[in-house]
Amino acid sequence: MSVNLNPAKDIINRIGGVKSTASVCNVGYRNVYKWTYPKENGGTGGYIPSHHAKTLLTYAIQNNIDVKAEDFFKEQA
């Protein structure tokens, strides 16, 4: 099993990129980039904030995009 240390990057790519993700979440694209940055660099450490995760999961379900709730978390080795 591979370990996904930055689930935000994977989900952003599946949604269609930074600008598409920003549009879905109604935020600026720089906010979306911050989700992929380490905490020590002002980011969220690879996690999507929970209120945006819910929005993105709903969008993915409605648009038949392969994103599941467990994709928002790091896998344990």
Phi, psi and omega in degrees: 000130177277152180257123179266103183276353179217076183299334181300316181301315182296314182293318178302316178297318180294325180289335178128013178109177185297313184293321177295317179296317178299319179295315179300319184270356180058047177227166175289152183295334177294326176298320180294317177303321182299333178297335183266352183274151173297153180302322181292348176252019177087010180260195180253007178076024178094004179254144174269130178307143189303321181293330175280327178300318179298316179298314182292322178295317177299314178301315181298316179298314182294335184248016176054044176260137184285078175226129179240163181304319182292344178292343182277359183236152174293140176279145177268133180283000000 
